[in-house]
Amino acid sequence: MFKIKKGKFGLFDNIIISNPNYGIELHIINEFGAIVNKFTVNHSPFSFISGYQNSDELLNFHPYYSRSAKLFPFPNRLNQGRYHYAGVHYQLPANFPWSEHAVHGLLYNQPFTLIHSNTTKQDAEITLRFTTPCLHPGYPFAFQLDIRFHITTDGLLSCTTRVENQGQSPLPFGDAWHPYFSLGVPLNQCALTMPACNEVKHVNDLPNGEFQPYCQFAHGASLKNVALNHCFSFDSHQPIPLTFHRNDHSAELLYQQDPGYPYLQLYTPNNEASIAIEPMTCPADAFNNQLGLLELAPHQQQTFHWQCQAIYRA
């Protein structure tokens, strides 16, 4: 039977979903960006999500990774935090000291409220909510954002986001997640498979309007000596699958994002054995370049979905 327990991750409210019979634990820091902080299956001795060890690390040691957090109303970078919308100029702060741009949106450190939970022998789910009439003067739009996490006994974690415009004017936005995945070994012992797509070329961390075909991982390829910080676009009406696996096949992650997320960012940090696989509705600076920028009319809703199945063969 699945269980849901409320607790604390240092200073912040934390929710733990577990099923001891299947060795499953899912930790979500709902009071700080709805961060998925731990994900184990079949009693795996490592977490498939590379998370934070404590709240001090979250706030001080790695405060700017925004790992496994919700990114809204834009992912990645917004050029110097500036944009125009409907004839009005807006300014957001350069919120991280290592960048002149606004980075990772506005929800990566915001508190979410638990509004629903349910458990059975086969699965468990929770729904988290964030509501605001005006989150920031540089983004003065009223919206409600619900996140539904669902986990099954076979290690399938799914995440569904629903955005609703609660204002009286159109709501511009992009939606994304920022999960860092790990298989418990260095990346040179892992491989990745990803469908052929187009790479979104960047200059100074921002798209330059150019695309080029990309197929390095179309038939699977090792991650040995591979450094990634690349954005990709997919012209697909079908779900977009990726497979991340250990060379010894003892662990793998079967990842999939719905076509509502037509962009994907891959990033390999140089100081840990993880890879960020980031589903995005738009690339960086969408409020200025209009690539993938979405808009909701008053009271309109839109839903987005990604999932990953973690497999560990003890």
C-alpha positions as CSV (number, residue, x, y, z in Angstrom):
1,M,0.0,0.0,0.0
2,F,1.2,3.5,-0.8
3,K,1.5,6.0,2.0
4,I,1.7,9.8,1.9
5,K,3.4,11.6,4.8
6,K,3.9,15.3,5.5
7,G,7.2,16.3,7.0
8,K,10.0,18.9,6.9
9,F,13.0,19.3,4.7
10,G,14.9,21.5,7.0
11,L,12.9,24.8,6.9
12,F,10.4,23.7,4.3
13,D,7.3,21.6,4.1
14,N,8.0,18.3,2.4
15,I,5.8,15.5,1.2
16,I,6.9,11.8,1.1
17,I,5.1,9.2,-1.0
18,S,6.3,5.7,-0.3
19,N,5.6,2.0,-0.9
20,P,7.9,-0.1,1.2
21,N,6.9,-3.3,-0.5
22,Y,8.2,-2.0,-3.8
23,G,11.1,0.1,-2.4
24,I,9.6,3.3,-3.7
25,E,10.1,6.7,-2.2
26,L,9.2,10.1,-3.8
27,H,10.1,13.3,-1.9
28,I,8.6,16.6,-3.0
29,I,9.6,19.9,-1.3
30,N,6.2,21.5,-1.9
31,E,7.1,24.7,0.0
32,F,10.0,25.5,-2.3
33,G,9.3,25.3,-6.0
34,A,7.5,21.9,-5.8
35,I,11.0,20.4,-6.2
36,V,11.2,16.6,-6.8
37,N,14.1,15.9,-4.4
38,K,14.3,12.1,-4.3
39,F,13.0,9.2,-6.3
40,T,13.9,5.6,-5.6
41,V,12.4,2.3,-6.9
42,N,13.0,-1.3,-6.1
43,H,15.1,-0.3,-3.0
44,S,17.7,1.4,-5.4
45,P,20.8,2.5,-3.4
46,F,20.7,5.8,-5.3
47,S,18.0,8.4,-6.2
48,F,17.0,8.6,-9.8
49,I,16.5,12.3,-9.1
50,S,19.7,14.2,-8.1
51,G,18.4,16.3,-5.2
52,Y,19.6,18.4,-2.2
53,Q,20.9,16.8,1.0
54,N,19.5,19.5,3.3
55,S,17.9,22.9,3.2
56,D,21.2,24.7,3.8
57,E,22.5,23.2,0.6
58,L,19.3,24.2,-1.2
59,L,19.6,27.8,0.0
60,N,23.3,28.3,0.1
61,F,25.5,25.7,-1.5
62,H,23.6,25.1,-4.8
63,P,21.0,27.9,-4.6
64,Y,21.0,28.6,-8.4
65,Y,20.6,25.2,-10.0
66,S,16.8,25.2,-9.5
67,R,17.1,21.5,-9.9
68,S,13.9,19.5,-10.4
69,A,11.8,22.7,-9.8
70,K,8.9,24.1,-11.7
71,L,10.0,26.8,-14.2
72,F,7.2,29.3,-14.9
73,P,6.4,31.7,-16.7
74,F,9.5,31.1,-18.6
75,P,12.4,28.5,-18.6
76,N,16.1,29.3,-19.0
77,R,16.9,32.9,-19.7
78,L,15.0,36.1,-20.4
79,N,17.3,38.7,-22.0
80,Q,18.3,41.1,-19.3
81,G,14.8,40.5,-17.8
82,R,13.2,42.8,-20.3
83,Y,10.2,42.2,-22.6
84,H,7.3,44.0,-24.2
85,Y,3.8,42.5,-24.2
86,A,0.6,44.2,-25.5
87,G,2.4,47.5,-25.9
88,V,3.7,47.6,-22.3
89,H,7.4,47.3,-21.3
90,Y,8.1,45.0,-18.3
91,Q,11.3,44.5,-16.3
92,L,12.2,41.5,-14.2
93,P,15.4,41.3,-12.0
94,A,18.6,39.5,-12.9
95,N,17.9,37.1,-10.1
96,F,21.2,35.1,-10.1
97,P,24.6,36.7,-9.7
98,W,26.2,34.7,-12.4
99,S,23.9,36.0,-15.2
100,E,22.8,39.4,-16.5
101,H,19.5,37.8,-17.5
102,A,16.4,36.8,-15.5
103,V,16.7,33.0,-15.0
104,H,14.3,30.1,-14.5
105,G,11.1,32.1,-14.2
106,L,9.4,33.0,-10.9
107,L,8.1,29.8,-9.3
108,Y,11.4,27.9,-8.6
109,N,11.4,29.0,-5.0
110,Q,7.7,29.6,-4.3
111,P,5.4,27.7,-1.9
112,F,2.8,25.3,-3.2
113,T,-0.2,24.1,-1.3
114,L,-1.4,20.5,-1.1
115,I,-5.0,20.4,-2.2
116,H,-5.6,16.7,-3.0
117,S,-4.0,13.3,-2.2
118,N,-5.0,9.7,-2.7
119,T,-3.4,6.3,-2.2
120,T,-4.2,2.7,-3.3
121,K,-2.3,-0.5,-3.4
122,Q,-1.2,0.2,-7.0
123,D,-0.6,4.0,-7.1
124,A,-0.6,7.3,-5.3
125,E,-1.1,10.9,-6.3
126,I,-1.0,14.4,-5.0
127,T,-2.0,17.8,-6.4
128,L,-0.2,21.0,-5.5
129,R,-1.5,24.5,-6.2
130,F,0.0,27.9,-6.6
131,T,-2.3,30.9,-7.0
132,T,-1.5,34.6,-7.4
133,P,-3.2,37.8,-8.5
134,C,0.2,39.4,-9.3
135,L,3.4,37.5,-8.6
136,H,5.7,40.3,-9.6
137,P,5.3,43.9,-11.0
138,G,7.4,42.6,-14.0
139,Y,4.8,39.9,-14.5
140,P,1.5,41.3,-13.3
141,F,-0.8,38.5,-14.4
142,A,-3.3,36.5,-12.3
143,F,-3.0,32.8,-12.7
144,Q,-3.5,29.4,-11.0
145,L,-1.1,26.6,-11.5
146,D,-1.9,23.0,-10.4
147,I,0.7,20.2,-10.5
148,R,-0.4,16.6,-10.2
149,F,2.2,13.9,-9.4
150,H,1.2,10.3,-9.9
151,I,3.4,7.3,-9.1
152,T,2.7,3.6,-9.7
153,T,4.2,0.3,-8.3
154,D,6.2,-0.2,-11.5
155,G,8.1,3.1,-10.9
156,L,6.2,5.2,-13.4
157,L,6.2,8.9,-12.2
158,S,4.0,11.2,-14.2
159,C,3.7,15.0,-13.8
160,T,0.7,17.0,-15.2
161,T,0.6,20.8,-15.0
162,R,-2.6,22.8,-15.5
163,V,-2.4,26.5,-16.0
164,E,-5.4,28.7,-15.7
165,N,-5.7,32.4,-16.5
166,Q,-7.6,34.0,-13.6
167,G,-7.2,37.6,-14.9
168,Q,-9.2,39.8,-17.2
169,S,-6.5,40.1,-19.9
170,P,-4.5,37.6,-21.9
171,L,-1.8,35.6,-20.0
172,P,1.6,35.1,-21.8
173,F,3.7,32.3,-20.5
174,G,6.0,29.3,-21.0
175,D,6.1,26.2,-18.8
176,A,9.0,23.8,-18.0
177,W,10.5,21.5,-15.5
178,H,14.2,21.2,-14.5
179,P,14.8,17.6,-13.4
180,Y,18.3,16.3,-12.9
181,F,18.4,12.5,-13.4
182,S,21.1,10.1,-12.1
183,L,21.7,6.4,-12.4
184,G,24.1,6.2,-9.5
185,V,27.3,6.0,-11.6
186,P,29.4,8.5,-13.6
187,L,28.0,9.5,-17.0
188,N,30.8,7.8,-18.8
189,Q,29.1,4.5,-17.8
190,C,25.8,5.6,-19.3
191,A,24.2,6.1,-22.6
192,L,21.3,8.2,-24.0
193,T,18.8,7.6,-26.8
194,M,16.8,10.6,-28.2
195,P,14.9,11.0,-31.5
196,A,16.4,13.0,-34.3
197,C,15.4,16.6,-34.0
198,N,16.7,20.2,-34.5
199,E,19.2,21.9,-32.3
200,V,18.2,25.5,-31.4
201,K,21.5,27.4,-31.8
202,H,22.4,29.9,-29.1
203,V,24.8,32.9,-28.7
204,N,25.5,34.1,-25.2
205,D,22.9,31.7,-23.8
206,L,20.1,33.0,-26.1
207,P,18.6,31.6,-29.3
208,N,20.0,33.3,-32.4
209,G,17.1,32.2,-34.7
210,E,19.1,29.3,-36.3
211,F,18.3,25.6,-36.2
212,Q,20.3,22.7,-37.4
213,P,19.5,18.9,-37.7
214,Y,20.7,16.9,-34.7
215,C,20.9,13.1,-34.5
216,Q,23.8,12.2,-32.2
217,F,21.6,10.1,-30.0
218,A,19.1,8.9,-32.5
219,H,20.4,5.3,-32.3
220,G,21.7,5.6,-28.8
221,A,25.2,6.8,-27.9
222,S,27.5,6.9,-24.9
223,L,27.7,9.9,-22.7
224,K,31.4,9.4,-22.2
225,N,33.3,12.7,-22.6
226,V,30.1,14.4,-23.7
227,A,29.3,17.9,-22.4
228,L,25.8,19.1,-23.0
229,N,24.1,22.4,-22.6
230,H,21.9,22.3,-25.7
231,C,18.3,23.1,-26.6
232,F,16.4,21.0,-29.1
233,S,13.0,21.3,-30.9
234,F,10.8,18.5,-32.0
235,D,8.2,18.7,-34.9
236,S,6.0,15.9,-33.6
237,H,2.4,15.3,-32.8
238,Q,3.4,12.2,-30.8
239,P,5.0,11.8,-27.4
240,I,8.8,12.4,-27.4
241,P,10.7,9.4,-25.8
242,L,14.2,9.4,-24.4
243,T,16.1,6.5,-22.7
244,F,18.9,7.0,-20.2
245,H,20.6,3.8,-19.2
246,R,23.6,2.3,-17.5
247,N,26.0,0.3,-19.7
248,D,25.5,-2.7,-17.5
249,H,21.7,-2.4,-17.9
250,S,21.2,-2.6,-14.1
251,A,19.3,0.8,-14.2
252,E,17.5,2.8,-16.8
253,L,15.1,5.7,-17.1
254,L,12.4,5.7,-19.7
255,Y,11.5,9.3,-20.2
256,Q,8.7,10.8,-22.2
257,Q,7.2,14.3,-22.8
258,D,4.0,15.1,-24.6
259,P,4.0,17.2,-27.7
260,G,2.7,20.1,-25.6
261,Y,6.4,20.3,-24.6
262,P,8.0,20.6,-28.1
263,Y,11.4,21.8,-26.7
264,L,13.9,20.0,-24.6
265,Q,17.1,21.1,-22.8
266,L,19.9,18.7,-22.1
267,Y,22.5,19.8,-19.5
268,T,25.4,17.9,-17.9
269,P,26.9,19.6,-14.9
270,N,30.6,19.2,-14.6
271,N,30.6,18.5,-10.8
272,E,28.2,15.6,-10.5
273,A,27.0,12.4,-12.2
274,S,23.7,13.6,-13.5
275,I,22.0,14.9,-16.6
276,A,19.2,17.5,-16.7
277,I,16.4,16.5,-19.1
278,E,14.1,19.5,-19.2
279,P,10.7,19.5,-21.0
280,M,9.9,23.0,-22.2
281,T,7.0,24.7,-24.1
282,C,9.5,27.2,-25.4
283,P,13.3,27.9,-25.5
284,A,15.1,30.8,-23.8
285,D,13.9,34.4,-24.3
286,A,10.5,33.4,-25.7
287,F,8.9,36.6,-24.4
288,N,11.2,38.4,-26.9
289,N,11.8,36.0,-29.8
290,Q,8.2,34.6,-29.7
291,L,9.5,31.0,-30.2
292,G,6.8,28.8,-28.5
293,L,5.4,31.6,-26.4
294,L,1.9,30.7,-25.3
295,E,-1.1,32.8,-24.4
296,L,-4.3,32.1,-22.5
297,A,-7.5,34.1,-22.8
298,P,-9.2,35.0,-19.5
299,H,-10.5,31.8,-17.7
300,Q,-8.8,29.6,-20.3
301,Q,-6.8,26.6,-19.2
302,Q,-4.0,24.5,-20.7
303,T,-2.4,21.2,-19.6
304,F,1.1,19.8,-20.0
305,H,2.5,16.3,-19.2
306,W,5.8,14.5,-18.9
307,Q,6.6,11.2,-17.3
308,C,9.5,8.9,-16.5
309,Q,9.7,5.2,-15.5
310,A,12.6,4.4,-13.3
311,I,13.9,0.8,-13.5
312,Y,16.4,-0.8,-11.1
313,R,17.5,-4.4,-11.4
314,A,19.0,-5.4,-8.1
